[in-house]
Amino acid sequence: MLLAIDTATRLASIALYDDTGIWAEESWRSRNNHSVEVMPAIAKMLARENVAYADLTGVAVPLGPGSFTGLRIGMSLAKGICLGIDIPIIAIPTLQVTAYAAGDPGIPVLAALEAGRGRISVATFVYQDGLPTPQGEIALVESAHWQPDLSSPVLVTGEIEVAMAERLRALPDAENLTIISLAASLRRAGFLAELAWDRLQRDDVDDLDTLSPVYMQTASGSPGP
């Protein structure tokens, strides 16, 4: 049984997953209280599903990018569980989880993530062998000025506010733009768990001692909020 913990942004999400699929999942918008909300939610989920910590075989977390505090809290919780019961940790790039949740649309997927201070982190993915593969680097951009390349069809998913979606739909060549629905854009721990479960079965796990979150750098060289 794998436990997935996602606190990369204001959204918090947890899930239990095994070879039969998702056992349980919960997502909520936290008010910057990841440090006090997540562990009780995990304990409640485990108790409800009659799963003991000793039944866990791995813990999955987002690698980043994301909130400095959110990523740190999630990875610290995950490491504590893994150290306590001697199980592996698997970190999945946050935007890969976002792109994976969209499914394969047959066109490039632009995955977006809140980066604070009116900015978003954006990465482009194309599906190869059933998985989203990154194309180029992650960009940190001002959300009010972001203009994706619409010279060919693309799908945008992730943390896209309604006002931004309306602005994007008014851009030239917007007929090439598809924006996924608000419900479908939710970054769920179940998708994080599914990606991590595949790696766990291949014994492709991360080093518990050296693993650390990946942050986007601001112009000053410091990590984002």
N, C-alpha and C positions, 0 to 999 in steps of 0.2 A: 504494500500500500504506500503510495507516494502522497506527500502533503505539499501543496503549492501555496506560497505566500507572496502576494503582490501588493506592495505599498509604494510603488514607484512614483505615484502622484497623489492628488487628493483622494482619488478612488482607492479603496481597499478591497481586496478580493482574496478569498481562500477557497481551496478545493481539496477533496480527496479523490484519488484516481488509482485504478489498478487495471489489469488486463481485460476487465469487463467494461471499462469506461469510467465515467464520473459517478462516484458514490454520493457525493454531496458537494454543494458549492454555495457560496454566499458573497455578495458584493454590496458595498454601500459607499456613499460619499462621506468621508471622514472630515471632521472639522479640525484638522491638524492634531488629531489625538491618536495617531497610529500606535504610539507607545503604550497607551492605556486601553485601547479597544481590541487590538488584534489577538493577543494571547488569550483573553477570556473567550473571544469568539472561536478560537481554535479549540480550546478545552471543551466548550459547549458542543461544537460539531463532533468532536471525537466521542464524547459521551453519548450524544444522540445516536450515532452510528455504531455504538458499542465497539469502538476501535481504541486500543490502548496505544500509548506512545511506543511500546515495545513492538507493536505490529507494523510500524512504519519501516520502510526499506530505503527511503530517500526523501530529501526535501528540495523543492525547486523554488528559485527566486529569480526576479528580473536582474540582469547584469547591469542595466542602464542603457541609455540615459534616463534621467528622471530627476525628481527632487533630491537635493543633497541629503536632507534629513530623512525623507521617505525611504530612499534606497538604503541608507545606513541602518535604519531601524529594522527593515525587513531582512537584510542580510545578517544583522546581529542576532535576531530571533532565530533565523534558520540555522546559523552556526551553533548557537547555544543548544538547540535540539539535537543537531547532528553530533556534537561533541558529547552530549549527555548519554546518548544511546548508541554511539559509534556507527553511524550510517552516513552515506555519502551525500554531498550537496551538488546540485546541478544548476548552473546559472544560464539563462537564456536572454539574449539581447531583447530589450523591452519592445523595440519597434518591430522585431521579427514576430513577436507574439501578436501585436496589433495587425500586422499584415496577414498572418496565418488565420486569424479569426475571420477575415474577409473571404476566405476561400480563393480558388483560382478563377479569376474572371476572364482569363485569356488575354489580358492587357496588363501593362505595368500598374503596380499598386503603390500609391504614395501614402505612407503611414506617418501620422502626425501625433505629437505628444506635447502636452503643456510643458513649457520651460520657465514659466514665471516672468514677471516684468513685461508682459505683453509680447512674449516670444513663444515660438514653438520649435521643437526639433522635428526635422522631416528627413525621411529616407525613402529611396525608391527600391522596390523589390519586383522581381519577376519570378514566376513559379518554374521550378525545375525539379523533376522527379517528385512532384507532389508537395514541395516545400518552397516557401518564399526565400529567394536568394538575393542578398543586397547588391545593388548596382551603384557603385561609387560610395562617397563618404556621407555621413550624416551632416545635415546643414542646420545651423542655428539661425533663425530668421525672425524678423519682426512680423508678427501675425497680421498687422494692419496693412503691410506692404507686400506680403508674399504673393507671387504670381507664378504658379507652376507652368511648365511648358505644355501648352495645349495644342501643339502642332499635330499630335496624334492622340488617339483615345487613351485616357488614364482613369483609374478609379482612386478616389481619395477617401481615406478612412482614418479613424482615430479621434482624437480630441479636437474636433472642429466645432467652434461655437456657431450658433445660428447666424449671427451677424456676419461672420467670416464666410459661411456657406453662401449667403445671399450675395456678398461681394464677388465671390468666385464665379457664381452663376451669371454675373453681369459682364465678365471679361470677354474680350474677343475670342472666338473659337470655342466658346463654352459648350457648343454642341459635342465637343470631344470629352467633356467632363462628366463623370458620374460621381456623386457624393453619396456614400453609404448612409443608411438611415441612422438616426440617433441611437435606437435600440441595438442595431447591429454593430455599431461602432464601439460598444462597451468593451473595454479590455478586461476579459474574464480570466480568472485563475485556472479555469478548466482547460483553456487553450495552452496556457503556460505548462500545466501539468501534462497534457498530451505530448507536447514537444519534449519535455524532460523525460517522460516515461520511455519514449523511444530511445533516447540516449542512455538511460539507465539500463535498458535491456542489452545494450551493446557495451556496457561497462565503460561508457564515455562520460566520466564524471570529473568534477573539478577538484583542485587541491584545496582542502579546507583551510590550510594554514596561510596560503598565499592569495586566495581569492579576495578581490576587493571590487567595489562598484566602479563602473565607468561613468564619468561625469562629462557633460559638455562644458567646454571652457568659455568663459566670457572674454570680452575684449581685453580685460585687465589680466587674464590668465588664471583667474580664480574660478572654482566651480560655480555653477548656477545654484539658485536657492533650492 
